[in-house]
Amino acid sequence: MDERFLGSNGRVAGKVALVTGAASGIGRATAVALGAQGAAIACADINAAGAEETAGAISSGGGSAWSCRLDVTVEPSWQEEVDRILREQGRLDIAVNCAGIAFACPVADMSLEDWRRVMAVNLEGVFLGTKHAIRAMRLGGRGGSIVNVSSVAGIKAYPKASAYCASKAAGLMFSKAAALECLRMGENIRINSISPAGVKTPIWRTMPFFQDLMAKEGGEEAAYQALSRSMPFSRWALPEEVAGAILYLASDESSFITGTNLVFDAGDA
């Protein structure tokens, strides 16, 4: 964890947050950043051991956190955890829907099962997370901030990534429509999204092209370095940098911002 991005001035002090995908990558960095800034964090992931490790890191640093196994594609899983937060914390102020999967396959070779799996995690997971966060924020009576983590693939097409691109593009429009819905109803519930690109996270290890590149270049770090040569600033973005932007959207500092998508790509989109 890069400590340059961890301040301690209480930007979300006293708030209760739920972060999905908290076992690794952007989700883990976001949970740690929110915890360092004073929020109590529910670290949620289908990888229960990874979520527990993140919660432990926050707690050992003096923060308040607990872990839970959450399958973002299963609505009862959402109901159980959000009800638990309301029962034990009394409210939910921040929700960050970060859980997602990467997938690449030519359209003609893609199975319907693969398509539905990508949509279930990347789109339905965002829908369910937003739905139950709104429910909790209404019951809490204080409103709140929801941040949905998308991708530049939602605004820029990539060959062999049609399912991934479609899931992220749909998530962007869903977030905007849901934000306007809450706004028109006079609720103090803000919904924004963020679209990162080129972030150095473990998700790349699941991609066949990256696995091939690791074999060619002689290892994971060498593969990252090879790809970075064509990137803006000639480097990858760090999860902690994205987490800093999410922290801003989650905090009261962005209280006049809703229905916005923050493009986090060094101007490359």
MOBEL-V782915 format. One record per backbone hydrogen bond with DSSP energy under -0.5 kcal/mol. CO is the residue of the C=O (numbers start at 1). NH is the residue of the N-H. Records with the same first field share a line. If there is no record, write none. Layout:
# MOBEL-V782915
CO = NH / NH
This chain:
# MOBEL-V782915
1 = 3
2 = 5
3 = 6
5 = 7
10 = 13
11 = 252
12 = 15
15 = 40
16 = 93 / 94
17 = 42
18 = 96
19 = 44
21 = 24
24 = 27 / 28
25 = 29
26 = 30
27 = 31
28 = 32
29 = 33
30 = 34
31 = 35
32 = 36
33 = 37
34 = 39
35 = 38
37 = 12
38 = 14
39 = 41 / 64
40 = 17
41 = 43 / 66
42 = 19 / 44
43 = 68
44 = 21 / 22
45 = 70
46 = 48
47 = 51
48 = 52
49 = 53
50 = 54
51 = 55
52 = 56
53 = 57
54 = 58
55 = 59
56 = 60
57 = 61
58 = 63
59 = 62
63 = 65
64 = 41
66 = 43
68 = 45 / 70
70 = 72
71 = 74
73 = 75
74 = 77 / 78
75 = 79
76 = 80
77 = 81
78 = 82
79 = 83
80 = 84
81 = 85
82 = 86
83 = 87
84 = 88
85 = 89 / 90 / 91
86 = 90
93 = 145
94 = 18
95 = 97 / 147
96 = 20 / 98
97 = 149
106 = 109 / 110
107 = 110
111 = 115
112 = 116
113 = 117
114 = 118
115 = 119
116 = 120
117 = 121
118 = 122
119 = 123 / 124
120 = 125
123 = 127
124 = 128
125 = 129
126 = 130
127 = 131
128 = 132
129 = 133
130 = 134
131 = 135
132 = 136
133 = 137
134 = 138
135 = 139
136 = 140
137 = 141 / 142 / 143
144 = 190
145 = 95
146 = 192
147 = 97 / 149
148 = 150 / 194
151 = 154
152 = 155 / 156
158 = 161
160 = 105
161 = 165
162 = 166
163 = 167
164 = 168
165 = 169
166 = 170
167 = 171
168 = 172
169 = 173
170 = 174
171 = 175
172 = 176
173 = 177
174 = 178
175 = 179
176 = 180
177 = 181
178 = 182
179 = 183
180 = 184
181 = 185
182 = 187
183 = 186
187 = 189
188 = 144 / 190
190 = 146
191 = 259
192 = 148
193 = 262
194 = 150 / 196
195 = 264
196 = 152
198 = 237
199 = 201
201 = 204
202 = 205
203 = 206
204 = 207
207 = 211
208 = 212
209 = 213
210 = 214
211 = 215
212 = 216
213 = 217
214 = 218 / 219
219 = 223
220 = 224
221 = 225
222 = 226
223 = 227
224 = 228
225 = 229
226 = 229
227 = 230
228 = 231
231 = 234
232 = 235
237 = 200
238 = 241 / 242
239 = 243
240 = 244
241 = 245
242 = 246
243 = 247
244 = 248
245 = 249
246 = 250
247 = 251
248 = 254
251 = 254
252 = 255
254 = 257
256 = 258
260 = 193 / 262
261 = 263
262 = 195 / 264
263 = 265
264 = 197
265 = 268
